[in-house]
């Protein structure tokens, strides 16, 4: 902590660690707000995991991504 170059690294890693926990809580809340029927209908239409992620999940949490 006495070394200035190490202090910057410690400070940045501490801020990232602190914000990661809060972001997980917010992202989980946003994911729970997405209607499960969207996932079911996209699966019935033949969308795989990555298509559902790209076309259902990401648009559903886009406002949260923009805020965080």
N, C-alpha and C positions, 0 to 999 in steps of 0.2 A: 504493500500500500504506500510505502514511502517513495517508490520509484515512479516518476510521472508517466512513463510509457506503459507501465503495468497498470497504473490506476485507470487510464483510459479504457483499457481492455476489460478490467473488472467492472467499471461503471457501465459500459455498453452491454456486457453480458448480464449484469444484474437487471437492467431495464428490460432486455429481451425476455429474461426468465419471468419477471413480474408480469409483463404484458401478455405472455403466452397463456397463462392461467386464466386471465380475464377474457381473452379472446376465445378460448375454448368454451367457456360458459356461454358467451354471446353466440358463437357459431352453432352450438348445440341447440340453443333456443330457436335460432333461425331455421335449422334443419327440421326441428319438430313442427314448425309452422307450415311446412310444405305438405300439401295434400297427398296422402298415400295412393289415392286413385290415379294420380299422374304417373307414378312409378308402375302401377299395375297396367294401365293402358299402354304405356310405352313398351312394357315387356310383352304384352299381347301383340303389339304391332311389330315385334321382332327386334327391338332395340337391345343391344348388349349393355354390359356394365358401363363402358366408356361413353356410349351414346346417351344413356340415361344421366350419367354424370354431367355431360356437356350440355344437354338440352333440357334437363329437368332440375338437377341440383344447383348448378351454377346460376341459372337465371332466378331460381328461388331465393338464393342468398346474396344476389348482386347488391341490393341496398346495404346489407351489412358489410360486404366487402368494401364498398365505397366509403362507408363511415369509418371503419377501422383502418 
